[in-house]
Amino acid sequence: MVKFNRFTLDNGLRVIVHEDNTTPMAVLNILYDVGARDENPEQTGFAHLFEHLMFGGSVNIPNYDGPLQRVGGENNAFTSNDITNYYITLPSANLETAFWLESDRMLSLAFSKKSLEVQRNVVIEEFKQRYLNQPYGDVWLKLRPMVYKKHPYRWATIGKTIKHIEDAKIEDVKAFFKKHYNPQNAIMVVGGDVKTEDVKAMAEKWFGPIPAGDKYIRNLPQEPAQKEERRETVTAKVPLNDVYIAFQMEGRLDESYYAVELMSDILSRGNSSRLYRSLVKDKPLFSEVHAYITGSLDTGMFVLEGKPLEGVSIEQAEQALWQEIEKLKTEDVPADELTKVKNKTESTLVFSEMSLLDKAMNLAFYELMGDAADFNQESEKFLAVTAQQIKDQANIIFRKENSSTLIYLAQGVEASEPELTEIEN
Amino acid sequence: MIQQGNDLMTQRQMTKLDRHTPPQFNGVENIKLIHPESSKLKNGCKIFTFNSGSQDLVRIEWIFQNSRFEPKKPLLNVAVNTMLTDGTSKLTAAQIADKIDFYGAFLQVDYSYDYSQVTLFTLTKHLQATLPVVKDILTDSIFPEKELETYMRNQQQKLQVSLQKNDFVARREFNKALYGETIYGLAAQPEDFQSLKREDLLANFKQMYQPGNCNIIIAGKADPQILEAVTTTFEGAWGEVTTVADTTQPDLQPSAERFIYIEKVDALQSAIRIGTPFINRTHPDFPGMQVLNTVLGGYFGSRLMTNIREDKGYTYGIGSGMQSFKQTGSFFIASEVGANVCKAAVSEIEKEVTLLKTDLIPNEELSLVRNFMLGSLLGSLENVMSHADKFKNLYFAGLDYDYYERYTQTVKNITAEELKALANKYFDFDNFYKVIVGKY
């Protein structure tokens, strides 16, 4: 149970305070309700590039990191297809420094040309490091446009191509800031060794004077239900074949979410899970196999992935994956197995309460979804899932005409000779 | 819900807010570390208990020193560790997994150069159900032939994939150059998995996983019943063994060649790893070197990040670090940089290392690093498990809690002159090992 207090400033900034006096630290987490899905299709990767620019100095403070490090603090941020989230941890005695820094960059950035130029390069190197210069690194660049035809989830957070990042202009940066970075689009969580009254005073002092800005009204094209099986095969200089099967599923806010997440756990969580047990151990067809969901706010993805063993054909591998999911469509999950995944979910939630930052991020995200208090209802919702609901969801999701299959074919490389094993880009 | 106070609003309008001047701040004064309760079982196994925290959960670690490394069997230690969950004479791998997962617990095996360990995370209410599983695997693992085949096949495939990653290859080449055919330096090739034999695993297991070579560390809501349960479980069934586990290690064999370049013609980025064998935590200069390392590449605002990422945009990330092992240590700088700027990046790295030897670190920068390091130490003590982790750093290096006192004093007081002297004593860029994987 994570307790909190909540208030809203006149300019629309929502503030949540979680008092936890077991730590001498404080966190200040700000979630901006903007992600890669809000980008212009011709300027993808922008939300994430912008996140980098948020560290390039604000209107009154030329250097963001230095003053924070000086008071013993650390910070970072991440961007997803749905949100952009910034966080600071620091000794609680220095909490006001976090307010000073975060409020100034919500007020306005410095919009330095040098910062844009450098961060463009940094992000391009990030693009290479994580997506292009890695075996299988480009899978999401290929899989997303198969699953999504209309919705902006069809591009990855990093962007469709390096070109979009190279082309970013300072005017675009300014317009993006004006549109998305204002108090109405933000949720702030302050947690740790703090008092609600002090947080309230500091919030009024530092964030109160920031103009409310215009409310961004999101109006994204939603993804139509998929009606035909999709399939692509790529050949790459990777050492092993790899099979991905992705299905559309309802978004995170749909009531079916809990059953679907447990279904992915049944397939793939821990060494007792079905895919590992049957396809890696009992009847070895794969060296590794996974099932997971993206948890997206709009139409999500349920993904099966596996690397078949040498000598196992792609057809055999696909068939084995389908056999496992067919079982979920026809047979009830046994009571013990359902209890098992519920117990695991319950204990994971308890373990997550050991981390102040995790709690703060969760409160912000649940507030975005509707109500921070729902975070405390999660356990109950998972516990209420029935075997019938899982079977129903399996029948809704695991259909050929709802599937996108991406096959990576290995172009024979010799792993013991590193000089000969370049990755194709 | 809290109502907004009007008095605050008025205050805000009375004085104009100064957004240029940082708010007053406080230094980190007292860092209190939780010390463990220690006890010892009759069979020689030591237990350290950290009892704190409000969640009803506990983490228990069983930590063993690795047995002596045999260059001909480089995978033996890691294979034994990884396969501990793969079956005992009473439980199959599947039954072990079922039992642990059913109770929502997590059972992990971890292998590092000096130690192998088993970790159980469990809600305290399920300890009685999960603890016997750990006892079983630590006293009675049998490494079934079929499981060994699966392990070899899958690990071999995983290694093939990892060998396609430039940073992975750079790390292996670097360690090989620094340490030679030792536990720290010798990395296995995919075909080495084929030479694993069940009888070798069994022999290694019997020799190494004995109570006299085991430290148990309990952290969480560990009230007396928890300790009692652990004691009862591991005292009775786990007999004393007369032979002592051989945990000595062969001498290090650094390579004469200091520049290692593995070319990959199509690489978009090159992995760089530069460094040298180094002092470890037991050396009096270690805390001072941690300050110097932080300045150079140990935090986001470090000189390497500021220059090579934030000014030049050559990389997504660059950093330096120190690793402390039982027998040795290392100092290293690592990055992945655009293939076309690799030479330029290496020369900037050299520039930054040299600067520490020729110029004093300005006061402003040094005071920032001091505060950052103390804040970071405080922040690293997030929960009772982090306190146990701090203890492990000390205990396995043969140090006591005075170390952290010396560490904080050094961070607070070391002078720019002393840091410059350390740089001159330890940094000889020409003699550093330099590994490049990609294009140069």
Chai-1 contact restraints between the chains, C-beta under 6 A:
chainA,res_idxA,chainB,res_idxB,connection_type,confidence,min_distance_angstrom,max_distance_angstrom,comment,restraint_id
A,N5,B,I2,contact,1.0,0.0,6.0,A-B,restraint_1
A,F7,B,I2,contact,1.0,0.0,6.0,A-B,restraint_2
A,P24,B,L378,contact,1.0,0.0,6.0,A-B,restraint_3
A,M25,B,G379,contact,1.0,0.0,6.0,A-B,restraint_4
A,N60,B,R19,contact,1.0,0.0,6.0,A-B,restraint_5
A,N60,B,H20,contact,1.0,0.0,6.0,A-B,restraint_6
A,D65,B,F300,contact,1.0,0.0,6.0,A-B,restraint_7
A,D65,B,G301,contact,1.0,0.0,6.0,A-B,restraint_8
A,G66,B,G301,contact,1.0,0.0,6.0,A-B,restraint_9
A,P67,B,P22,contact,1.0,0.0,6.0,A-B,restraint_10
A,Q69,B,G301,contact,1.0,0.0,6.0,A-B,restraint_11
A,Q69,B,L368,contact,1.0,0.0,6.0,A-B,restraint_12
A,Q69,B,F372,contact,1.0,0.0,6.0,A-B,restraint_13
A,R70,B,L368,contact,1.0,0.0,6.0,A-B,restraint_14
A,R70,B,N371,contact,1.0,0.0,6.0,A-B,restraint_15
A,V71,B,F25,contact,1.0,0.0,6.0,A-B,restraint_16
A,G72,B,V28,contact,1.0,0.0,6.0,A-B,restraint_17
A,G72,B,N371,contact,1.0,0.0,6.0,A-B,restraint_18
A,G72,B,L374,contact,1.0,0.0,6.0,A-B,restraint_19
A,G72,B,G375,contact,1.0,0.0,6.0,A-B,restraint_20
A,G73,B,G375,contact,1.0,0.0,6.0,A-B,restraint_21
A,T89,B,G379,contact,1.0,0.0,6.0,A-B,restraint_22
A,P91,B,V28,contact,1.0,0.0,6.0,A-B,restraint_23
A,P91,B,G375,contact,1.0,0.0,6.0,A-B,restraint_24
A,P91,B,L378,contact,1.0,0.0,6.0,A-B,restraint_25
A,A93,B,N26,contact,1.0,0.0,6.0,A-B,restraint_26
A,N94,B,F25,contact,1.0,0.0,6.0,A-B,restraint_27
A,E96,B,P23,contact,1.0,0.0,6.0,A-B,restraint_28
A,T97,B,P23,contact,1.0,0.0,6.0,A-B,restraint_29
A,T97,B,F25,contact,1.0,0.0,6.0,A-B,restraint_30
A,W100,B,P23,contact,1.0,0.0,6.0,A-B,restraint_31
A,D104,B,R19,contact,1.0,0.0,6.0,A-B,restraint_32
A,V118,B,G313,contact,1.0,0.0,6.0,A-B,restraint_33
A,N121,B,G313,contact,1.0,0.0,6.0,A-B,restraint_34
A,V122,B,R309,contact,1.0,0.0,6.0,A-B,restraint_35
A,V122,B,G313,contact,1.0,0.0,6.0,A-B,restraint_36
A,V122,B,Y316,contact,1.0,0.0,6.0,A-B,restraint_37
A,E125,B,T315,contact,1.0,0.0,6.0,A-B,restraint_38
A,E125,B,Y316,contact,1.0,0.0,6.0,A-B,restraint_39
A,E125,B,G338,contact,1.0,0.0,6.0,A-B,restraint_40
A,E126,B,Y316,contact,1.0,0.0,6.0,A-B,restraint_41
A,K128,B,L268,contact,1.0,0.0,6.0,A-B,restraint_42
A,K128,B,Q269,contact,1.0,0.0,6.0,A-B,restraint_43
A,Q129,B,Q269,contact,1.0,0.0,6.0,A-B,restraint_44
A,Q129,B,Y316,contact,1.0,0.0,6.0,A-B,restraint_45
A,Q129,B,E336,contact,1.0,0.0,6.0,A-B,restraint_46
A,L132,B,L268,contact,1.0,0.0,6.0,A-B,restraint_47
A,N133,B,L268,contact,1.0,0.0,6.0,A-B,restraint_48
A,N133,B,Q269,contact,1.0,0.0,6.0,A-B,restraint_49
A,P135,B,V161,contact,1.0,0.0,6.0,A-B,restraint_50
A,P135,B,Q164,contact,1.0,0.0,6.0,A-B,restraint_51
A,A201,B,L8,contact,1.0,0.0,6.0,A-B,restraint_52
A,E204,B,L8,contact,1.0,0.0,6.0,A-B,restraint_53
A,K205,B,R12,contact,1.0,0.0,6.0,A-B,restraint_54
A,G208,B,R12,contact,1.0,0.0,6.0,A-B,restraint_55
A,P239,B,Q160,contact,1.0,0.0,6.0,A-B,restraint_56
A,P239,B,V161,contact,1.0,0.0,6.0,A-B,restraint_57
A,L240,B,Q157,contact,1.0,0.0,6.0,A-B,restraint_58
A,G270,B,D101,contact,1.0,0.0,6.0,A-B,restraint_59
A,N271,B,A97,contact,1.0,0.0,6.0,A-B,restraint_60
A,S272,B,A97,contact,1.0,0.0,6.0,A-B,restraint_61
A,S272,B,D98,contact,1.0,0.0,6.0,A-B,restraint_62
A,S272,B,D101,contact,1.0,0.0,6.0,A-B,restraint_63
A,P284,B,T150,contact,1.0,0.0,6.0,A-B,restraint_64
A,S287,B,N154,contact,1.0,0.0,6.0,A-B,restraint_65
A,S287,B,Q157,contact,1.0,0.0,6.0,A-B,restraint_66
A,K340,B,D101,contact,1.0,0.0,6.0,A-B,restraint_67
A,K340,B,F102,contact,1.0,0.0,6.0,A-B,restraint_68
A,N343,B,G104,contact,1.0,0.0,6.0,A-B,restraint_69
A,K344,B,G104,contact,1.0,0.0,6.0,A-B,restraint_70
A,E346,B,G104,contact,1.0,0.0,6.0,A-B,restraint_71
A,S347,B,G104,contact,1.0,0.0,6.0,A-B,restraint_72
A,S347,B,L123,contact,1.0,0.0,6.0,A-B,restraint_73
A,V350,B,Q55,contact,1.0,0.0,6.0,A-B,restraint_74
A,V350,B,L57,contact,1.0,0.0,6.0,A-B,restraint_75
A,E353,B,Q55,contact,1.0,0.0,6.0,A-B,restraint_76
A,M354,B,N383,contact,1.0,0.0,6.0,A-B,restraint_77
A,A415,B,Q160,contact,1.0,0.0,6.0,A-B,restraint_78
A,A415,B,L163,contact,1.0,0.0,6.0,A-B,restraint_79
A,A415,B,P190,contact,1.0,0.0,6.0,A-B,restraint_80
A,S416,B,Q189,contact,1.0,0.0,6.0,A-B,restraint_81
A,S416,B,P190,contact,1.0,0.0,6.0,A-B,restraint_82
A,P418,B,L163,contact,1.0,0.0,6.0,A-B,restraint_83
A,P418,B,V169,contact,1.0,0.0,6.0,A-B,restraint_84
A,P418,B,I262,contact,1.0,0.0,6.0,A-B,restraint_85
A,T421,B,Q164,contact,1.0,0.0,6.0,A-B,restraint_86
A,E422,B,K264,contact,1.0,0.0,6.0,A-B,restraint_87
A,E422,B,D266,contact,1.0,0.0,6.0,A-B,restraint_88
